[in-house]
Amino acid sequence: MITQENGRWILGGSLAQIERELPESVRGMIERKVSQLGEEDCRLLIAASVQGSEFDSAVVAEALKMDPAEVEERLESLERIHAFIKLVGEKDLPDHTLTLHYRFVHVLYQNVLYSRLRPTRRIALSGAMAQALLTHYGDKSTTVASMLAHLFSIARDFGQAAHYYMIASRAAADVFAYEEASTLARRGLEMLKMSPEVPERAQQEMALQLTLGTSLSFSRGHSLAEAGRSMSRARELCQQMGDPPQLFTSSFALWSYYIVGAKLGDARQMAEQLLRMGEQANDPVLLLGGDYTLGTTLQFLGELPLGHEHLERAIAYYDPKKSRVYRSIYTVDPGVFCLCEMVRTLWLLGYPDQAGRRLEEALELGRVTDDPQGMAFALVKAVYFHSCRRDARAAEEWAIKCLDHCHEHGIMQDRLWVRSLSGWALATQGKVKEAMAQMRESIDSYRALHSDLSLSHYMTILADVLGFTGHPEEGLAVISEALEVADRTEDRHCEAETLRVKGELLMIRSAGINSGMVTEAGDWLAVAAQTPVCLEAEVSFRQAIEIAQRQGAKSWELRAAICLSRLLRQVGKRDEARESLAPIYHWFTEGFETADLREARNLLNELS
């Protein structure tokens, strides 16, 4: 029932079938071995099975109220004569009790022994085992929180079970085991439903909901509906309790849900509240989060200079020595994320060299802080940065690093982002079929997750690829949808580029090119410039320039100006072509070796 296919082990049936059918062939043999045991030895092993597949002699002795020396002697005999268990070694428990640590030779032995317990006895023994662990572990009981949570749940002490599931889920999240953390948090919430009403219940639920929401965000996507519900509930509970530190944490988590789902109005409102909380507390740790969230939100709304101003303030508050404090409030290192967002704003604002320096800082900080989530985001920004520079080879290299990192750490959202961004790089290098499949799959996943942030940007990249690979009609359909997404979500940071690509696609279509790779400045432009569509394309380029100027998006303005200048040159308006491009080119003070600025310089030389 367990078979190997394509190098992976898979179940040939359901778990219920395995439980029912697979052990029957060995259950009889195990039962016969158990029947050879004396009553006391059987009782001892059954108690040991309650602790788990591995157990401690001192803990079992405490649970059964037996003499520890007698328990050790019996266990030695059970190992030597009956071979049910195997000694792993000696160890000191936290209260300095010396114990022998054993494991069952096979987990099926533990299962058969455990199944002999009747409900009442199972409840009593589980409770006794949990209390024994508490006795020996004392204030170190958090290290066995998962085991205690399970034992208390079997003992039907639901309040204690919820408490230890809360501790265990937090511990899992602290080591980035987000799938395990979300599973433990869900179990804790189930226990809480059955626990009595006590003053600390709201605090426990808030912690469990927050852990569940953030863990789901990192492992399955920030805009997942279940994550949003958990974060909203956590914030509601915080407001009821009037707990400012936890209220800030839950509000930040809810902002993350809103921003990735492109609920930008809600995200802006939440960011403004976070900034107010930071200002009221006059706490640099909280002010960092307030300025970071507001700056990030504003850049997507198209308010680039103001957004960047807030991001600059945020990074000024950052203190690398406070990494543990940041993790306790934000669950991630906000310094990495702030630097990453500055990469985007600086490039859009027309400072590619400064953007590159901020990227290096983000990558280095990601390595130093050893935060997998932060490092994933920094790697995504490396792909973004090099694709903006139109360096396809570098973008693809960074994409491979990012995908490997996301796979290793079970990170979903960043994996989707980078697959969309790297599509352009793959297509530019001739891997068109792979690029198309990858980009479409990612966009479909965004829609399924309602993860609409930057969706219009990713659709614009897809449309651009469709254009230069000779599919302008399909590209225009994608552009139309991208503009609708931008209107619906108010995500305006890429609107100018979307309109520029629309103009390019109109020109390619009017030239009658429907297949094959299209060069950026080929003969098709001369053909297209003689058609009526030329006017429509010119309108798109001018709209792109107007929006870019309004937003301060100098890099988008430069690209649109290059396209407009080329078009005007082809229709004989050389002076107007030069006047359209020269001012924005001469505005730049850095990045002159980037592809866009080299292209602008060459075009101006031709127009001189």
Sequence and secondary structure as in RCSB ss.txt:
>XXXX:A:sequence
MITQENGRWILGGSLAQIERELPESVRGMIERKVSQLGEEDCRLLIAASVQGSEFDSAVVAEALKMDPAEVEERL
ESLERIHAFIKLVGEKDLPDHTLTLHYRFVHVLYQNVLYSRLRPTRRIALSGAMAQALLTHYGDKSTTVASMLAH
LFSIARDFGQAAHYYMIASRAAADVFAYEEASTLARRGLEMLKMSPEVPERAQQEMALQLTLGTSLSFSRGHSLA
EAGRSMSRARELCQQMGDPPQLFTSSFALWSYYIVGAKLGDARQMAEQLLRMGEQANDPVLLLGGDYTLGTTLQF
LGELPLGHEHLERAIAYYDPKKSRVYRSIYTVDPGVFCLCEMVRTLWLLGYPDQAGRRLEEALELGRVTDDPQGM
AFALVKAVYFHSCRRDARAAEEWAIKCLDHCHEHGIMQDRLWVRSLSGWALATQGKVKEAMAQMRESIDSYRALH
SDLSLSHYMTILADVLGFTGHPEEGLAVISEALEVADRTEDRHCEAETLRVKGELLMIRSAGINSGMVTEAGDWL
AVAAQTPVCLEAEVSFRQAIEIAQRQGAKSWELRAAICLSRLLRQVGKRDEARESLAPIYHWFTEGFETADLREA
RNLLNELS
>XXXX:A:secstr
 EEEETTEEEESS HHHHHHHTTHHHHHHHHHHHHTS HHHHHHHHHHHHH SEEEHHHHHHHHT  HHHHHHHH
HHIIIII SEEEEEEEE TT  EEEEEEESSHHHHHHHHHT  HHHHHHHHHHHHHHHHHHHGGGGGGGHHHHHH
HHHHTT HHHHHHHHHHHHHHHHHTT HHHHHHHHHHHHHHHHHS   TTHHHHHHHHHHHHHHHHHHHH TT H
HHHHHHHHHHHHHHHHT HHHHHHHHHHHHHHHHHTT HHHHHHHHHHHHHHHHHHT HHHHHHHHHHHHHHHHH
TT HHHHHHHHHHHHHH  GGGHHHHHHHHSS HHHHHHHHHHHHHHHHT HHHHHHHHHHHHHHHHHHT HHHH
HHHHHHHHHHHHHTT HHHHHHHHHHHHHHHHHHT  HHHHHHHHHHHHHHHHTT HHHHHHHHHHHHHHHHHHT
  TTHHHHHHHHHHHHHHTT HHHHHHHHHHHHHHHHHH   TTHHHHHHHHHHHHHHHHTT  SS   TTSTHH
HHHTTSTHHHHHHHHHHHHHHHHHHHT HHHHHHHHHHHHHHHHHTT HHHHHHHHHHHHHH  S TTSHHHHHH
HHHHHHH 
